[in-house]
Amino acid sequence: GWRKEGGDGSSRVEWSTRIEKAGYYEVFAYIPNQLSLVQIKASHGVVFGIQKQTPIKQLYLVRHDGSESEVELEIPFAQREWLSLGRFYFSPGEASVVLTDKKGTPDQVIYADAVKWVYEGEK
């Protein structure tokens, strides 16, 4: 995976795929269970850890069927792994998901690993 300090949204990572079959797909982002997404400032440098129970959010852009949907994903403190970004209609062709480094909380770390599209049908 890829991890960086949160920023102003100008840094991005993008996943893309080719959709072969038109229909609705649920899109998921992978966030490991044991990963810390908050930096704790220490006198000897930066330590990654949970400082307080503040919701962590990451901003995704799902590009589908000629449009773009902004998804603010709240990352749970437990039971992570494959988290749903939502259900979207895709036509055949290129599709992508973009994660920006825009942070939702101070000292937030942005994490990118994998994205998957799961076909759910035509309705």
N, C-alpha and C positions, 0 to 999 in steps of 0.2 A: 504494500500500500504506500501511499504518499501522504505526508503530514507536513503542514506548515502553519505558522502563526497566522491568525485571522488578519484580514486587511480591509481595504475599502471596496472590494469587489472587482478590482481591475485584473487580478490573476485568476485564471480559469483552467480547468481540466475538462476534457471532452471525451465521451465515449460515443461511438457510432456503430450502426449496424445496417444491414440491408434487409428490409421487410419484404418477404416474398408473397405473403398472403394477407389481403386486406381484412381488417377486423379490429376488434378491441383487444388491447394488450394491457396487462397490469405491469407496471414498471417498478423495479426494485433497486435499491442501493444497498451495498454491503458495508456494514460497520461492525467490526469484531466486538465481542462481549467484553473482553478484558482491556480494551483500549481507553486510555484517559484522553479527554478532549479539552482539558483545562490546564494552563500552566500556573504553577505556584512559583512566585519569585522568591529566591533564596539568596543569602549573602554570597554564596559560592557559585551562583549561576542560576539556571532555570531547571526546575524539576517538574515533570509532568505528573499531575495527580488531580483528584477531585478536591476542590477547596470548599465548596458549599453546594447545596442542592439547587442550583440555578439551572433552569432549562437551557439546554444547548440546542441551537438551531443552525441548520445549514441551508443555503439557498441554491436550489436546483432549477434549471430551465429545461423543460421537456419539449423538444421540437417534434411535432407530429402533424401529419396531414396538412401541411402548409401553414401551420400556426405554431405559436410558442406559448406554453403555459408555465408560469412561475409557481414553484412549489417550495414553501418554507417547511422543511422537515424538522420536527422536534425530535431530538435524539433521546431515547429513554436511557436511564442510568443502568438498567439491566435488561435482559432478554432482547438483545439487539439482533445481530446477524442480518438477515434480509429484511429491510424495512420498505414498505410500500410508498411509492411516490404518487400513486393513483392509477386510475384506469383511463386509457386514452384510445381514441380511434386512430389507426394508422393505415394509410394507403400503401400499396407496393412502392418501394423506392428507399431512399436514404432516410434514416431517422437518427436522432442523437439526443443525448442528455449532457448538459453542461453543469458543472459545479463551480460556483464562484468562491472566492476567499472572503466574501463579505461576512463579518462576524456579527453574531447576535448578542454576545456578552463580552465584557472586558477579559483579556487573557485567554480567549478561546483559541483552540487549535482546530483547523479544518483538516478533515481526513477523507481521502479518496482511495478506493480500492477497486470495486467492480460494480457493474450495473447489468441487470438482465431484464429482458422483455419476455413475458409469458403470455402466449396466445390464449384468449378466453372465448373466442367465437365472434360471429358476425353481429350479434345483438347484445 
